[in-house]
Amino acid sequence: MSSNEAEIRRQFEELSETFPDLRLSEDKPGCRVIRGILYFSATFQGVTIADSFSILIMLPQDYPNSPPIVQETGSRIPADFHQYPDRTLCLGAPVEVWRRFKSDPRLITFVETLVVEYLYAYAYFEKFNKMPFGELPHGAQGIREYYHELFQTNDAHILLALLKVLADGTYRGHHPCPCGSGKILRKCHGPSMLELLKNQPKELFLKDAENIIYSMERNEFENFDWGLLPKKLKRELDEMARERANHEKCA
């Protein structure tokens, strides 16, 4: 048994002590999943909800280096309630999910916090027709708002400039901060950026930058500096533009 398999089994045993109706299996070689009924009782601001959901937790092959992904399999939660197109649950902004998971990369913590919080929110919404924690945005706008709160700016140009440093792997503490404050990185946005780099691979910041682009309004593209984009994203967009130009030329 590999160290990875041993760690998964150890963590699952810990998880099953609290959630005994979950089962660990291997759907295909290297694809480990946990499925079953998750019973929980949670309280927020004096409102206690006890409920249960059928869930599927899929463990990535490099677990516990990356967080699991989760689906609700009982067809109770509608597709438009904070889910991605593949019906995996949107447990929060991806970078925040990574941060919380990396702070304690155990199944029991992942389920008791991120998963139960989501299921509690839906059960609360089902009962009271409102969200217990406020209506949290998801998708591109939710990612933008996450970085807005983290970096204390909603200027998409600044957000992209900071994400470019993260995605390109060019962080240098003595360089000027891309926000334009005139300070060096380590005395400005640097500490927040280093915390992000500890908890998420730089490749995922590329996707976050793409989502910032999707969240932008038409007026935000006026005088837009395309050099703000991470190098790989800019190359991809340039290639798409060339293909479109060639197609129009042929037409």
N, C-alpha and C positions, 0 to 999 in steps of 0.2 A: 504494500500500500504506500503510495507516495505521500510526502508531507502535506501536499495540498488536500488529498483525499482524507487524510487523518484529521486535518484541521476542520474540514467541513463536517465530518462526522462528530467531532467533539463539540463544535458549535451547535449542530442540530440537536444533540442530546440536551444541551443547555436550553435550547429553544423549546423542545418538547416538554420540558418540565412545567413550563407556563402555558404552552399551547399544545396539549396532548393529541388534538385531532388533526394535526398536520403530519404528513408523511414525506420522507425523503426518497427519491428514486432517480434513476438515470434513464432518461427517455431514449438516448442514443449515446454511444461512446463519447465521454467528455462533456455531455450535456446533463448536468444535474439540476433537478427541479424539486421544489417543495410545494405540495398541493394538499388541499383539504379545507376544513371549516375552521375559520379563525373566530373564536369567541373572545369578546373583550368587554370590559367595563371601564369607562373613562369619564372624568368630570372636568368641566370647564366653567368657571364663574358660577359654581353652584348647581350646574345642570349635569346630572349623571345620566349617561346613556349606556345600557347594556344591549349588545346586539351581536350578530354573527354574519359573516360573509364567506362565500366560497372564493378562495384565492389560489393563484398560481404564482410562485416566486421562482424566477429563473436566475440561476447563478452563472455569472460569466466564467469563461474558462480560466481566467487569471485570478478568480476570487481567492483571497479577500483584497486583492489590489484594486479592484473596481467594484462598485456597489451593484447589488442585484436589481432586476427590474420586476415589476409586479403587474398582474392582470387580475381583475375580478371576473370569475368564471360562472357566476350564477345568473348573469343577464339582468341583474337588479339595477346596476348603475348605468344610466344612459350614456351613449357615446359622447354627448356634448358636455358632460360634467368632467372637466379637467382631465381629459384623456388625450393621448396622442393618436394619430391615425391608425396605428397598429393595435389600438385598444390597451396599451400599457398605461398605467396610471401616472399622471403628472403629479409627483409628490412634492414639487417645488421647482424653483429655477435649478437647472442641472448643476450649476456650479455650487449652489447651496446644498443640494443633495450630496454632492461629492464631499463638501466641507464637513457636513455633519457625520457622514459615514466614516470618513477618514479619522475623525476625532475619536471614534470608538468602533472599529471595523468588526463588529460581531452581529450575528443574525438576531440575537435577542434584542439588542439595542435598536437595530434597524427596524424591526417589526414593532416594538413597543413605542417607538417615537414616530418615525416617518409614516409607516403603514397605518398604525392605529389612529394617528392624527387625521390622516386622509379619510379613513372609514368613519371616524367619529363625525368629521365635518359633513360627510354625505348623509349620515343617519340624522344629524341635527337639521340639515337642510330639508330632508324628507319630512321631518316632524313639524318644523316651524317655518318652512319656506324662506329661510334666510341663512346666511353663513355664520357660523359661530365666531370666526376670526376676522370677519369682514370679507367682502368679495375680492378674493385674490386673483389678479390677472394671470393668464397662462400664455403659452406660446411666445411669439416674438415680443409682444408688449410686456409680458411678465418678466422676461429676461432683461429687457431694457430697464424696467422699474427696479429690478434687483440691483443692477449696476448704478442706477441713479441714486439709490439709497446708500450704496457702499461708497461711491466716489463723490457723493454730494454734488452732483450736477446732472441735469437732464439734457445737456447739450450733446446731441448725437455725435458731433464732430470730435468733441473731447473724449467721449466714451470710446469711439473707434480708434483714436490716437493711442489711448491707454491699452486697448485690446491688441493693437498692432504690436506693441512692445512685448506683450505676453505671448502672442501667437508666433511671432518671429523669433522669440528667444533672445532678444537683444537688451534685456534689462541690465543696466549698469547704474549703480547707485549714485555715481558722480555726474551722470548726464543730466541735462535740463529736463524737468518734468514736462511731458507732452501737453499738459493742461494749459501751459502758457503763464503759469504763476511767476516765473522767473526763478523759482527755487530749484535745487537739484532734487532728483527723485527721492533719495533717502530722507529728505526733509519735507516731502510733500506727499504724493500718492504712493511712494515706494513701499512703506510698511504694509498697506492693504494689498498691494500687488504681490509682494513676497508671500503673504499668507495664502493668496490664491494659488500661486505657483506650487506651494507645498501640498495642496489638496486636489489639484486637477492637472492632468497632462496638458502641455501647451497646445497640442493638436485640437483639443476641445474648445479653446478660445477662438479658433478659426470659425467654428460653427456659431459661437456667440456673436462674433462680429457680423456674420451673415444675417443673424436674426435682428441685430440692431438696424441693418440696412432695410430689412423688411418692415421694421416698425416706423420708419421715417415717413413724414408727410412730404407732399410735393414741394412746399416752400423750403424744406430743409435741404433740398438738393440744389438750391440756387447757389451758384459759386462754389459748388462742392469740390473739394480737393481729393481726387481719387487716390492720391498718394498716401492718404490716411489709412487705406485698407492694408491688411496683412498681405505680404507678397504673394502667397499662394492664392488667396481669394482674388486679388487683382488680376493674376494671370488667368484664373478661371473665367472671370468676367470679360477680360480682353478676348479670350478665345471664343466665348459665346457671341460677343459682338462681331468678331470676324466671320464666324459661321453664318450669322444672320445677314451680314452685309453681302456675303457671297451668294446666299440663297436669294436675296432680293435682286441681286445683279443678274442671276440666271433667269429669274422670273421675268 
